[in-house]
Structures are given as C-alpha cells and as structure tokens.
Amino acid sequence: MASHIVGYPRMGPKRELKFALESFWDKKTTAEDLEKVATDLRSSIWKQMAGAGIKYIPSNTFSYYDHMLDTTAMLGAVPSRYNWTGGEIGFDTYFSMARGNATLPAMEMTKWFDTNYHFIVPELGPEVKFSYASHKAVNEYKEAKALGVETVPVLVGPVSYLLLSKPAKGVEKSFSLLSLLGSILPVYKEVVAELKAAGASWIQFDEPTLVLDLEAHQLEAFTQAYAELEVTLSGLNVLVETYFADVPAAAYKTLTALKGVTAFGFDLVRGEKTLELIKSDFPSGKYLFAGLVDGRNIWANDLAGSLTTLQALEAVAGKDNLVVSTSCSLLHTAVDLVNEPKLDKEIKSWLAFAAQKIVEVNALATALAGQKNEEIFSTNAAAQATRKSSPRVTNEAVQKAAAALRGSDHRRATTVSARLDAQQKKLNLPALPTTTIGSFPQTVELRRVRREYKAKKISEADYVNAIKEEISKVVKIQEELDIDVLVHGEPERNDMVEYFGEQLSGFAFSANGWVQSYGSRCVKPPIIYGDVSRPKAMTVFWSSMAQSMTSRPMKGMLTGPVTILNWSFVRNDQPRFETCYQIALAIKDEVEDLEKAGITVIQIDEAALREGLPLRKSEHAFYLDWSVHSFRITNVGVQDTTQIHTHMCYSNFNDIIQSIIDMDADVITIENSRSDEKLLSVFREGVVYGAGIGPGVYDIHSPRIPSTEEIAERAKKMLAVLESNILWINPDCGLKTRKYAEVMPALTNMVKAAKILREELASAK
C-alpha cells in the first residue's frame, strides 16, 4: 500500500530559511549563500520522507516566498512596472514582485483560502506575454533525483492559477481571466515535457479551487485544460489534488472525468461529504489519494478510525489503487515534535507535527497492506483515550458561562453615531485623526531582552525597566511625530496571539512550532487543548504605564477572540464556535479591566475574521453569526465614551461588509493600499458606513517609503466616498516587521498628509 505527502514545511525546523532570506534582503549574504541553505533544507526533507517509507514524495513545494509567485515566475507573468526584459527570472525581479523595492510597490498579497498563509496575487490581462521563465520545477526534480530520491513534481494547476488571479491595473474588472487559459497552457506543456525528459513518472497538479462554489463555465475550463494537456501528459501518471473542503457534486463529476488524469486527491478531514461521493461513484481503474492525516492541525491522527475508513475505501478503489495521504500540504503545521523537549508530556502525546504525520501516513499504509505496527497503534490508542478523559481539558464553570451566552445578541445599548459624539467630546480629536495599528519595530535588542527574561537570565525588575524604557521611546516618537491616538508599541509581545494565549488557561505552547505566514514571516500558533478562561489581567499593567507617559489617548491593545481562534491550533473535540465564545468571555474581562484603569480607546484586533470564512457559501451565514457575535461579546459592557477599535488585514472584505458593520465597532482600521484600494469600491457602490474607518494609506509589508503626496492622494480617494468626520489616517497594519529607518519617514509623511488635507477641508468650508 502506497503513501503520499501533498507538501511539506519550507522554513526548516529552526526557521533556517527565514534567517537566510532576511540576511539576503539586508545584503549581509549573497544569493549563493541563500541557495545553499535552500538546497540543504530540500535535501533534508526529501531524505526524511524517503527514510520514513513514503512512496510519493513531492518536489517543487519548496519556495523562497510562495508557490503562486513561483507559478507567476514560471509563466513569465511579470507586471510591466518591474521592467523585466526576459530570460530566467532572478531574485531581484522575484522579490520585487513580492516585497516591492525602493521605487515600486509590491503586488497584492492575500490569504490562501481560509488559512493564515498568504500568496502574491497574479496581475493578468490580455497584454501579458507568457513565456517559460523559471525552470524551478524541473531543477528541483533533477536535484532530488541526483540524491537518489524519486519525487512527484507539484505544479499549481492552470485553472486554479487563473481563478486565483486578478485583472491587472488598467484592465477591465469584467475581463475573463479564464480567457487566458489558451495562453498559459503552452508553458505548462513545456514544463511537463521537460519533466518527462528528466525521467518523471508522476506529476501533481494542485487544483484547490475545485472545492469552491464554481459556475458551469468555470468547471468547463478544467475539462478544456486537461483535454488540451492530454497528449503532453501521456506516459505520465497524473494526480489532481484538491484540499481544504468538500468537493461539490458537480465539481466531483467534472474532476473524475478529466482526460489524461489517473489519480485524484481529496481532503477527507474537512471533506466528509466527499467521502460519500467517493463511496457512491469512483471511476474504475483510477488511483484514490485519500487525505486522512490532517495537514492543518497538530492533533495525532485516530489511527484506528482512519484505518477503518481506509478499509472501506479499499473496497471502492481497489487495493492497488488506494494511496494514503495527508489532507493538504503540511506547510500549515509545525515541523517536528523532536524540537519540543519542554512541552508537557501528556499534551505532547496528543500531538503530531509534520514529521510525526509522515510516520502516521506510513503507519496507515503499512497497516492496510497487512503489516500493522502494533506498538504505534497501541500507543496512539492510549493517547486518544487519555485526551478524552483528562481533567485538564474540561472546566465546567467555563462551559456553563459560554452556554449562558445563547439567547442574547450582546449589542451595546446606543447607536454608533451617538457613541462617536460622546467619544469626540471626551477625546477632542482633530479631523482625520492619525494613529498606527499597534506594534512598532522589534529591534534586536528588544528581542534579546524578551529572550533573556524567558530564560531567567535577567530579573523581572530588569525586564520591566527595559520594556518601560522601550515604551517611553515609542511614546516620545509618536508625540514628536504629532500622531493623535498613540500605541505603546507592544514591546512585551513577540506575537499578538501567542502573548494572550500564554496568559489564558487551556493553552499550551511549543518552543519551535513555527509556521510560515508569508515570505520570511513565521508565526508560532498556540495550542488550544482545553476550556479557556482568564486567570488574571493580561495587558492592564503595560497599557496603564503607557497612558501615564502622555496626555494623548493611548490605545489598549488586544487580540480578538476570532483571531485568537483562527491563528491557533484549535482543539478538534468540540465545535469551534464553543471555543470562540470561551475566548470572547476572557477578552471581555480584559476590556472591562482596561476601562476601569482609565484606558478610553481599546483596540480589539480581528485581523483573521475574514480568513476563517468557510469556502462554501452555504456555510457563511452560520460562521459570520457566531464570529461577529463573539466580537460583540467582548465590548458589550463598556461605556459610550470608551471607543472600541478593531483592525482587519490582507483578505477580501467586500463580500462581508455587512457583517463588518454588524460588529458595531466604533472605529475599524483595515488593509487597503496593497489591494489597489479594492475596499473603497463597496462605498462607491452605495454601502453606507457610519462608524469611524481607517483604510490603510500605505503598505507596511514593503520596505518602500511612500511620499506625502502619495498618501494624500490615497486619502483623497477615500474622502470621495467617505465622510471626513469618520475617516482616520493610518498604515495598513502593525509596524513590527519594519525597521525604524523605514517607519520614521513613512509616519512623518503620513502625518504631513493628514495636516495638508485638514487645511484643505477647513478652507473648503
């Protein structure tokens, strides 16, 4: 019985690629140094999978930024502004597209389906001249082959690539991206031909858009694409991989009828309905890649349960045609539990990171083949049992409090307009008030202080003094810049979710459980293993300290319940909404304590609310109901004069704008600049928004510094569709990933732009 891995984490067990990328970007190392780190990581990954007995090992799932950008490079679809003149695309062009440069903005970045991973959105139009411009897929296949490892090269499928793209600036929004299918398929044919010539016997096309609600003409594009590729693909075994949700019945019918395709991969963790489709109608003679090991969470697989499912599928697909697989790429999980010596032993026994999931996949494959490893299965069964019975998982008081939330919609008593009037009387802010989103640059020295405090190398008093000094510096900078509503810069926090999880019950933490979010940015998701509560105040000490340093309003900075949920590895033994309500109650306690401490502006970030939206429209209403309700729970008890902010970033918000309004926040700051001001279109279309709103005026994920004129022009576009009395001026997101040399001039220009516009508004009256 064969085994397969859809994809694997790229950063390395100790984030080796992250540090190599950042050194290269800072011009401290060469391209050769970066490539050496990448080569070593790929070699290690391939050998690890081969050593674990995996038959179908992926290649070309490694990336220096993201796999969609790699595909854009492969197709030579470089926007003209980057002045690429042809030939093999190098690092300069590649990273300029991803990050921008001193003179050019980056391409848009958005979330990969409903994950916290991001991708660079291709910008396409009828004028794009596609050409084979990156041989990465073939080179990596050859690289693995030279190591004695036969791999399955993985490509983003042609139809999903187009469906996940957008019309380039200046191209009509109604332009059919699928009309470019005939233009990109010749490049795909070249790539496939080279892979065949290099000796590849399998190829994997990832077509995850098949799990979405597609129209008939979109499904027809899959039929057309693979019919066109059929001759080129002859002689190869071709796997089309889907993941993240059920494949709808119409898409399943289209998929399983594709010409030239010999194997189909399904996410059977999140796709329980797909399982029924397979059992009722799976094409004879085709391979079934059954994704039963969860690629998106870190809980150990129920091996006995999965084996039972596989035995049922064996009767459908046939013994020789059933392959055990992960539900999706392991990119979305942490790398290896071996690197977690300090993790609680009982909780650790309940977990499986990527390296352990490889073992699970192979254990299931060998068990199905009649060579069951009894030790692995018995150890797994014991861990499953202890997790179900452990008293540390359940807190009856928390469950009772969460259950009591049902029956109320938890809305503040007065309208947002009445609250804004009351808040303005108290805060006395100018027109177009300026603020930032929360974090300021995290310097090497600051990270050292936090690291040494955690390692008990410095005393608590020394730590508090160091953080106090950093807060004082950040406050002074903002006052000198003349920013209106200040932040304390979050120097005590390495990560916005991890910081709160460390102080809430029901959470556990890894030391090296890093997961890639975008580029070199990694996050370490907390592990929610039990019921959640707040033992004590989490931020009041630091926020009160910061407010004492200034007469200007100081924002209390919190992460919202939906974002904590969506950016954690969440327990899978109860519905997600129940866990979210528990977190909401904990944040509610913190909000009310901040208010009692004299904090008059409190930001509750819900950066990941849109991210968690289910991929199928039929499931949207239920998710939006409980997620928006969870946010309202956090601040229902505050006074009208306390201003509640929230922040959202790097997703497509236009389709949930009514739910955003329903959150009933007083002010929302939201990403806008990198997505070509897509957000503003909803207001042009007549959506009325009465709360305060700050669409980001510049992109903080690029090192590029915007000019005062550029920021002013962007704000003027906002004023064309929004009233001046509700508009805020702020960056797209927090500043922690930037350097002070970039932040200071950018914020200086932002404040200047706001003042220019205030003068223009005053003179127009």
C-alpha positions in Angstrom: 0.0 0.0 0.0 1.4 3.4 -1.1 1.8 6.6 0.9 1.9 10.3 -0.3 2.6 13.7 1.2 0.9 16.7 -0.5 3.6 19.2 0.5 6.0 19.9 3.4 7.0 23.0 5.5 9.7 25.1 3.9 11.2 27.2 6.7 13.1 24.4 8.4 12.9 23.1 12.0 14.7 26.1 13.4 13.5 28.7 10.7 16.7 28.4 8.8 15.2 29.7 5.6 13.7 32.7 7.4 17.1 33.9 8.7 18.7 33.2 5.3 16.1 35.3 3.5 16.4 38.2 5.9 20.2 38.2 5.7 20.0 38.2 1.9 17.5 41.0 1.9 19.7 43.0 4.2 22.6 42.4 1.8 24.6 40.6 4.5 24.8 37.4 2.5 24.9 36.5 -1.2 22.5 34.7 -3.5 24.8 31.7 -3.3 24.5 31.7 0.5 20.7 31.7 0.3 20.7 29.0 -2.3 23.0 26.8 -0.2 20.5 27.0 2.8 17.6 26.2 0.5 19.5 23.2 -1.1 20.3 21.8 2.3 16.7 22.1 3.5 15.3 20.4 0.4 17.8 17.6 0.7 16.9 17.0 4.3 13.2 17.0 3.6 13.4 14.5 0.7 15.7 12.2 2.6 13.4 12.3 5.7 10.4 11.3 3.7 12.2 8.6 1.8 13.6 7.2 5.1 10.1 7.1 6.5 8.9 4.9 3.6 6.9 7.5 1.7 6.4 6.4 -1.9 5.1 9.6 -3.5 7.4 12.4 -2.3 6.6 15.9 -3.5 9.1 18.2 -5.1 8.7 21.9 -6.1 6.8 22.6 -2.9 9.7 24.5 -1.6 9.5 28.2 -2.2 11.5 31.4 -1.4 8.2 33.3 -1.0 5.1 31.4 -2.1 4.1 28.8 -4.6 1.7 31.1 -6.5 4.5 33.6 -7.1 6.7 30.7 -8.2 4.0 29.9 -10.8 3.9 33.5 -11.9 7.6 33.3 -12.4 7.3 30.0 -14.3 4.8 31.7 -16.7 6.8 34.9 -17.1 3.7 36.8 -16.0 5.8 39.7 -14.5 3.9 43.1 -14.4 5.5 45.6 -16.7 6.4 48.0 -13.9 9.2 45.7 -12.8 11.0 46.2 -16.1 11.8 42.5 -16.6 13.3 42.1 -20.0 13.0 38.3 -20.4 15.2 35.3 -19.6 15.2 33.3 -16.4 13.7 35.3 -13.6 16.2 36.0 -10.9 15.9 37.1 -7.3 15.8 40.8 -8.0 12.6 40.6 -10.0 11.1 37.8 -7.9 11.5 39.6 -4.6 10.5 43.0 -6.1 7.1 41.4 -7.1 6.8 40.0 -3.5 8.1 42.9 -1.5 8.3 45.9 -3.7 11.6 47.9 -3.8 12.7 51.5 -3.3 10.7 52.8 -6.1 8.0 50.3 -6.9 5.2 48.8 -4.8 4.7 45.1 -4.3 2.0 43.1 -5.9 -1.2 42.4 -3.8 -0.9 39.8 -1.1 -4.0 37.9 0.2 -4.8 34.8 2.3 -4.6 31.4 0.8 -8.2 30.1 1.0 -9.1 30.0 4.7 -5.6 29.7 6.1 -3.1 32.1 7.7 -0.8 31.5 4.8 -0.6 34.3 2.2 0.1 34.4 -1.5 1.1 37.1 -4.0 -1.9 37.6 -6.4 -1.0 37.4 -10.1 -1.9 40.5 -12.1 -3.1 39.4 -15.6 -4.6 40.9 -18.7 -4.9 40.4 -22.4 -1.5 42.1 -23.0 0.5 39.7 -20.9 3.0 37.7 -22.9 3.5 34.4 -21.2 6.8 32.6 -21.5 8.7 29.8 -19.8 10.8 31.9 -17.4 11.5 29.8 -14.4 12.8 26.2 -14.6 12.5 25.7 -10.8 10.1 22.7 -11.0 12.4 20.8 -13.3 15.6 21.8 -11.5 14.2 20.6 -8.1 13.1 17.3 -9.6 16.6 16.8 -11.0 18.1 17.8 -7.7 16.1 15.2 -5.8 16.9 12.5 -8.4 20.6 13.2 -8.0 20.2 12.4 -4.3 18.6 9.1 -5.3 15.1 10.3 -4.4 12.3 9.9 -6.9 9.7 12.6 -6.5 6.4 13.8 -7.8 6.8 17.4 -9.1 4.0 19.6 -8.0 2.5 22.5 -10.0 -0.3 24.9 -9.3 -2.9 23.7 -11.8 -3.6 26.1 -14.7 -7.3 26.7 -13.9 -6.7 27.4 -10.2 -3.9 29.7 -11.1 -6.2 31.8 -13.3 -9.1 31.7 -10.9 -6.9 33.0 -8.0 -5.5 35.8 -10.2 -6.9 39.3 -10.7 -7.2 41.7 -13.6 -4.1 44.0 -13.7 -4.4 47.7 -13.1 -6.0 49.3 -16.2 -7.7 46.1 -17.2 -11.5 46.0 -17.1 -12.7 44.3 -13.9 -15.1 42.2 -16.1 -12.1 40.8 -18.0 -12.3 37.0 -18.1 -9.2 35.6 -16.6 -10.1 32.1 -17.9 -9.8 33.6 -21.4 -6.0 33.3 -20.9 -6.1 29.5 -20.5 -5.0 29.0 -24.1 -2.1 31.4 -23.5 -0.7 29.7 -20.4 -1.1 26.0 -21.4 1.8 26.1 -23.9 4.1 27.0 -21.0 2.6 24.1 -18.9 3.3 21.8 -21.9 6.9 22.9 -22.0 7.3 22.2 -18.2 5.7 18.8 -18.5 7.8 17.9 -21.5 11.0 18.8 -19.6 9.9 16.8 -16.6 9.2 13.8 -18.7 12.5 14.1 -20.4 14.2 14.3 -17.0 12.6 11.0 -16.0 9.5 11.9 -14.0 6.8 9.3 -14.0 4.2 11.2 -11.9 3.1 14.8 -11.8 0.8 16.5 -9.3 -1.4 19.4 -10.3 -2.9 21.3 -7.3 -6.4 22.5 -8.2 -7.8 23.6 -4.8 -10.4 25.9 -6.4 -12.4 22.8 -7.2 -13.7 23.0 -3.6 -15.3 26.4 -4.2 -18.8 27.2 -5.5 -17.9 27.3 -9.2 -20.1 28.2 -12.1 -20.6 25.9 -15.0 -18.2 27.8 -17.3 -15.5 27.6 -14.7 -15.9 23.9 -14.4 -15.8 23.6 -18.1 -12.4 25.3 -18.0 -11.0 22.3 -16.2 -12.4 20.0 -18.8 -10.8 22.1 -21.6 -7.5 22.5 -19.9 -6.8 18.8 -19.2 -8.1 17.8 -22.6 -5.6 20.2 -24.1 -2.8 18.8 -21.9 -3.8 15.1 -22.5 -1.3 14.4 -25.3 1.6 16.1 -23.5 0.7 14.2 -20.3 0.6 10.8 -22.0 3.1 8.4 -20.4 2.8 10.1 -17.0 0.7 9.3 -14.1 -1.2 12.5 -13.3 -2.6 13.4 -9.9 -5.0 16.3 -9.5 -5.0 17.3 -5.8 -7.8 19.1 -4.0 -7.9 20.2 -0.4 -9.5 22.4 2.4 -13.1 21.4 1.9 -15.6 19.1 0.3 -15.6 18.9 -3.5 -19.2 19.8 -4.6 -21.0 17.1 -6.5 -20.8 18.9 -9.9 -17.1 19.6 -9.4 -16.5 16.0 -8.4 -18.2 14.8 -11.6 -16.0 17.2 -13.7 -12.8 16.2 -11.8 -13.2 12.5 -12.1 -14.0 12.8 -15.8 -10.8 14.8 -16.7 -8.9 13.4 -19.6 -5.3 12.3 -19.1 -5.7 12.2 -15.3 -5.0 8.9 -13.5 -5.4 9.9 -9.8 -7.5 12.2 -7.6 -6.6 13.5 -4.2 -9.2 14.6 -1.6 -9.2 16.2 1.8 -11.2 13.7 3.8 -10.6 15.5 7.1 -12.6 18.6 6.1 -14.4 16.8 3.3 -16.7 14.3 4.9 -19.3 14.7 2.2 -16.7 14.0 -0.5 -16.2 10.6 1.2 -19.8 9.7 0.4 -19.4 10.8 -3.2 -16.3 8.5 -3.5 -18.2 5.6 -2.0 -21.1 6.0 -4.3 -19.2 6.7 -7.6 -15.5 6.5 -8.0 -14.1 5.8 -11.5 -12.8 2.3 -12.1 -9.1 1.9 -12.6 -8.1 5.3 -11.2 -5.9 6.0 -8.1 -7.6 7.4 -5.0 -5.3 9.5 -2.8 -7.1 9.5 0.5 -6.2 12.6 2.6 -7.0 11.3 6.1 -4.0 12.7 8.0 -4.8 16.3 8.9 -2.3 18.7 7.3 -3.8 21.8 9.0 -3.8 20.9 12.7 -1.4 19.3 15.1 -3.6 16.6 16.8 -2.4 13.0 16.5 -4.5 11.0 14.0 -7.0 8.5 15.3 -5.2 5.7 13.5 -7.8 3.0 14.3 -10.6 5.2 13.0 -8.6 6.1 9.9 -7.8 2.5 9.2 -11.5 1.6 9.3 -12.2 4.4 6.7 -9.3 3.2 4.5 -10.6 -0.4 4.6 -14.0 0.9 3.3 -12.3 2.9 0.6 -10.2 -0.1 -0.4 -13.4 -1.9 -1.4 -14.2 1.1 -3.7 -10.9 1.9 -5.3 -9.2 -1.4 -5.1 -6.2 -2.4 -3.0 -3.6 -1.5 -5.6 -5.1 1.9 -6.4 -5.6 3.3 -2.9 -2.9 5.7 -1.6 -2.8 7.1 2.0 -2.1 10.8 2.0 -2.2 14.0 4.0 -5.3 16.1 3.7 -3.3 19.0 2.3 0.3 20.3 2.4 2.0 20.0 5.8 3.1 23.6 5.2 0.3 24.6 7.6 1.5 22.7 10.6 4.7 22.8 12.7 7.8 20.8 11.7 8.8 18.3 14.4 7.9 17.4 18.0 11.5 16.3 18.5 12.3 20.0 18.9 9.9 20.3 21.9 11.7 18.8 24.9 9.9 21.2 27.3 6.4 20.6 26.1 4.1 19.0 28.7 4.5 15.2 28.3 0.8 14.4 28.4 -0.2 17.1 25.9 2.8 16.2 23.7 1.4 12.6 23.5 -1.8 14.0 21.9 0.1 15.8 19.1 1.7 15.2 15.7 3.7 17.8 13.9 4.8 17.3 10.2 7.5 14.8 10.9 5.1 12.7 13.0 2.4 13.0 10.4 4.7 11.4 7.9 5.1 8.5 10.3 1.3 8.3 10.6 0.8 8.2 6.9 3.2 5.4 6.5 1.8 3.5 9.5 -1.7 3.6 8.0 -0.3 2.5 4.6 1.6 -0.5 6.0 -1.3 -1.5 8.3 -3.6 -1.5 5.3 -1.1 -3.7 3.5 -1.3 -6.2 6.4 1.9 -5.2 8.2 0.4 -3.3 11.1 2.8 -1.9 13.6 1.1 -2.8 16.9 3.3 -0.6 19.0 2.4 2.5 17.0 -1.3 1.7 17.0 -1.5 0.9 20.7 0.5 4.0 21.7 -1.8 6.1 19.6 -5.0 4.5 21.1 -3.7 5.1 24.6 -3.1 8.8 23.8 -6.5 9.2 22.2 -8.1 7.7 25.4 -6.1 9.9 27.9 -7.0 13.1 25.9 -10.8 12.2 26.1 -10.6 11.6 29.9 -8.0 14.2 31.0 -9.4 16.6 33.7 -7.2 19.4 32.3 -9.4 19.6 29.2 -12.7 20.4 30.9 -13.7 23.4 33.1 -17.4 23.1 34.0 -17.7 26.8 35.1 -16.3 28.0 31.7 -18.7 25.7 29.8 -21.6 26.9 31.8 -20.7 30.6 31.3 -20.4 30.0 27.5 -23.6 28.2 27.3 -25.4 31.1 29.0 -24.4 33.4 26.1 -27.1 31.9 23.9 -30.2 33.9 23.6 -28.7 37.3 23.6 -27.0 39.2 20.7 -24.8 41.3 23.1 -25.2 44.7 21.4 -24.2 48.0 23.1 -27.2 50.0 24.1 -26.7 53.1 22.0 -26.1 53.7 18.3 -22.6 54.1 16.9 -23.3 57.7 15.9 -24.4 58.6 19.5 -21.3 56.9 20.8 -19.0 58.7 18.4 -20.4 62.0 19.6 -19.8 61.1 23.2 -16.3 59.9 22.4 -15.4 63.1 20.5 -16.5 65.3 23.4 -14.1 63.3 25.6 -11.2 62.8 23.2 -11.4 66.1 21.3 -9.6 64.6 18.2 -8.9 66.7 15.0 -10.5 65.9 11.7 -8.8 62.9 10.0 -7.2 61.7 13.2 -3.9 59.8 12.8 -2.9 56.5 14.6 -1.0 53.4 14.0 -2.2 49.8 14.3 -0.3 48.7 17.4 3.2 47.4 17.1 6.4 49.3 16.5 9.7 47.8 15.1 11.0 44.9 17.1 14.7 45.6 17.4 17.4 43.0 18.0 18.0 44.4 21.5 14.3 44.2 22.3 14.1 40.5 21.2 17.2 39.8 23.3 15.6 41.3 26.4 12.5 39.1 26.0 14.6 36.0 25.3 16.8 36.5 28.3 13.8 37.1 30.6 12.2 33.9 29.4 15.4 32.1 30.0 15.6 33.6 33.5 18.9 35.3 32.7 17.6 38.7 33.8 15.4 39.6 36.7 11.7 40.7 36.4 12.7 44.1 37.6 15.3 44.5 34.9 12.8 43.2 32.3 10.1 45.7 33.4 12.6 48.5 33.3 13.8 47.6 29.8 10.2 47.4 28.4 9.3 50.6 30.2 12.2 52.3 28.5 11.1 51.0 25.1 7.5 52.1 25.7 8.8 55.6 26.7 10.8 55.8 23.5 7.8 54.8 21.3 5.5 57.3 23.1 8.0 60.1 22.6 8.5 59.3 18.9 4.7 59.4 18.3 4.4 62.7 20.2 7.2 64.2 18.2 5.6 63.0 15.0 2.3 64.5 16.3 0.2 61.4 16.0 -3.2 61.8 17.6 -4.0 58.4 19.1 -1.0 56.6 20.4 0.0 53.0 20.9 2.6 51.6 23.3 4.3 49.6 20.5 3.8 46.1 22.1 7.5 45.6 23.1 6.5 42.9 25.6 4.9 40.8 22.8 6.7 38.5 20.3 3.4 37.6 18.7 -0.2 39.1 19.0 -1.8 35.7 19.6 0.9 33.9 21.5 1.1 36.7 24.0 -2.5 36.3 25.0 -2.5 32.5 24.8 0.4 32.4 27.3 -1.9 34.1 29.8 -5.1 32.2 29.2 -5.9 28.8 30.7 -6.5 25.9 28.2 -3.5 26.9 26.0 -0.1 25.2 25.6 3.0 26.4 23.7 5.7 25.0 21.6 9.3 26.2 21.6 9.8 25.7 17.8 6.3 25.1 16.4 6.8 27.8 13.7 4.5 28.0 10.7 5.1 30.2 7.6 2.6 33.0 7.2 4.2 34.8 4.2 7.8 35.3 2.9 10.1 35.1 5.9 7.3 35.8 8.4 6.7 32.9 10.7 4.1 32.5 13.5 4.1 30.1 16.4 0.4 29.2 16.9 -0.7 28.4 20.4 -2.3 25.0 21.0 -5.8 25.2 22.5 -6.2 21.9 24.2 -8.9 22.7 26.8 -11.6 25.1 28.0 -10.4 28.7 28.0 -10.5 31.3 30.8 -8.5 34.4 32.0 -6.9 33.8 35.4 -5.7 37.4 35.7 -5.4 40.7 33.8 -3.1 40.5 30.8 -2.4 44.0 29.5 -3.6 46.5 32.1 -0.1 47.0 33.6 1.6 47.9 30.4 -1.3 50.0 29.0 -1.7 51.9 32.2 2.1 52.6 32.3 2.0 53.8 28.7 -1.0 56.1 29.3 0.8 57.6 32.3 3.5 58.8 29.9 1.3 61.0 27.7 -1.8 63.2 27.8 -2.9 61.9 24.4 -5.2 58.9 24.2 -3.3 55.6 24.4 -4.9 52.6 22.8 -5.2 49.4 24.9 -4.2 46.6 22.5 -6.0 43.3 22.5 -6.4 40.4 20.1 -10.0 39.5 19.4 -11.5 36.0 20.1 -12.0 35.1 16.4 -8.4 35.9 15.5 -7.0 34.0 18.6 -9.1 31.1 17.4 -8.2 31.2 13.8 -4.5 31.8 14.5 -4.2 28.9 16.9 -4.1 25.1 16.6 -7.7 24.6 17.9 -9.0 21.5 19.8 -11.0 19.3 17.5 -13.1 17.7 20.2 -15.8 20.4 20.3 -17.2 22.9 17.7 -15.0 25.9 17.0 -17.7 28.4 17.9 -17.9 27.0 21.5 -14.2 27.6 21.9 -14.5 31.1 20.4 -17.3 32.0 22.9 -15.0 31.0 25.8 -12.2 33.2 24.4 -14.7 36.1 24.0 -15.6 35.9 27.7 -11.9 36.1 28.6 -11.3 39.1 26.4 -14.5 40.8 27.8 -13.0 40.6 31.3 -9.8 42.3 30.0 -11.7 45.0 28.1 -13.6 45.9 31.2 -10.5 46.0 33.4 -8.7 48.3 30.9 -11.7 50.7 31.0 -11.6 50.7 34.8 -7.9 51.6 34.6 -8.7 54.7 32.6 -8.0 53.5 29.1 -10.5 55.3 26.8 -9.6 53.8 23.5 -9.4 50.0 23.2 -8.5 48.1 20.0 -9.6 44.5 19.7 -8.0 43.2 16.6 -9.9 40.8 14.4 -7.3 40.5 11.7 -8.4 36.9 10.9 -12.2 37.2 11.0 -12.5 37.1 7.2 -9.8 34.4 7.0 -12.0 31.9 8.8 -14.9 32.3 6.4 -15.9 28.9 5.1 -15.1 28.2 1.5 -18.7 27.3 0.7 -21.3 30.0 0.6 -23.9 27.8 2.2 -21.8 27.8 5.4 -21.1 31.6 5.5 -24.1 32.7 7.5 -23.6 30.4 10.4 -19.9 31.3 10.7 -20.5 35.1 10.4 -23.2 34.9 13.0 -21.1 33.3 15.8 -17.8 35.1 14.9 -19.4 38.6 14.8 -21.4 37.7 18.0 -18.1 36.7 19.7 -16.6 40.2 18.9 -19.6 42.0 20.3 -19.5 39.9 23.5 -16.0 41.4 24.2 -17.1 45.0 24.5 -20.9 45.0 25.2 -20.3 46.2 28.8 -18.3 49.4 28.2 -19.5 53.0 28.5 -20.4 55.0 25.4 -17.3 57.2 26.0 -15.0 54.3 25.6 -14.0 54.0 21.9 -13.7 50.4 20.6 -11.5 49.9 17.6 -10.9 46.8 15.6 -8.4 46.0 12.8 -8.5 43.7 9.8 -5.9 43.0 7.2 -5.0 41.2 4.0 -8.2 39.5 3.0 -11.1 40.3 0.6 -13.6 42.1 2.8 -16.0 43.4 0.3 -18.2 40.3 0.4 -18.7 40.5 4.2 -19.0 44.3 4.6 -22.5 44.0 6.2 -21.1 41.6 8.8 -18.2 44.1 9.5 -20.9 46.8 10.0 -22.7 44.3 12.3 -19.6 44.0 14.5 -20.7 47.5 15.8 -17.1 48.7 16.5 -16.7 52.5 16.8 -13.7 52.6 14.5 -12.2 50.0 12.1 -8.8 50.2 10.6 -8.4 47.9 7.5 -5.9 47.0 4.8 -6.5 48.9 1.6 -3.3 50.1 -0.1 -1.8 46.8 -1.3 -5.1 45.6 -2.8 -5.4 48.6 -5.2 -7.9 50.2 -2.8 -10.4 47.4 -3.6 -12.2 48.1 -0.3 -13.3 51.6 -1.5 -15.4 50.1 -4.2 -18.0 48.9 -1.8 -18.6 52.5 -0.7 -18.7 53.7 -4.3 -21.4 51.1 -4.8 -23.5 52.7 -2.1 -22.8 50.9 1.1 -23.3 53.4 4.0 -20.8 53.1 6.8 -21.5 55.3 9.8 -18.7 54.2 12.2 -15.1 55.5 12.1 -12.9 53.9 9.4 -9.2 54.0 8.6 -8.5 52.3 5.2 -4.7 51.9 5.3 -2.8 54.6 3.5 0.4 52.7 2.9 1.7 49.1 2.8 3.8 48.2 5.8 4.8 44.8 4.3 7.1 46.5 1.8 10.3 48.4 2.7 9.2 51.2 0.3 8.6 54.6 1.9 5.6 56.4 0.5 5.7 60.1 -0.2 3.5 62.7 1.5 1.8 63.4 -1.9 1.1 59.7 -2.5 -0.5 59.3 0.9 -2.5 62.5 0.5 -3.7 61.3 -2.9 -4.8 58.0 -1.5 -6.7 59.7 1.3 -8.4 62.0 -1.2 -9.8 58.9 -2.9 -11.2 57.8 0.5 -12.8 61.2 1.0 -14.5 60.9 -2.3 -16.6 58.0 -0.9 -16.4 58.5 2.9 -17.4 61.5 5.1 -14.5 63.4 6.6 -15.9 63.1 10.1 -15.4 59.3 10.1 -12.1 58.9 8.2 -8.9 58.0 10.1 -5.4 58.1 8.6 -3.2 55.1 9.4 -0.9 52.4 7.9 -2.3 49.1 6.7 -1.0 47.0 9.6 1.4 46.9 12.6 5.0 48.0 12.2 6.9 45.2 13.9 8.4 43.8 10.8 9.8 47.1 9.6 13.0 49.0 10.6 12.9 52.4 12.3 14.7 53.8 9.2 11.6 52.9 7.2 9.0 53.7 9.8 10.1 57.2 10.8 10.0 58.8 7.3 6.8 56.9 6.4 4.9 58.1 9.5 6.3 61.6 9.1 4.8 61.7 5.6 1.6 60.2 6.8 1.1 62.9 9.4 2.1 65.7 7.0 -0.5 64.4 4.5 -3.2 64.4 7.2 -2.4 68.0 8.1 -2.5 69.1 4.5 -5.9 67.5 4.0 -7.2 69.1 7.2 -6.2 72.5 5.9 -7.9 71.8 2.6 -11.1 70.7 4.3 -11.1 73.8 6.6 -10.6 76.2 3.7 -13.4 74.5 1.7 -16.0 75.2 4.5 
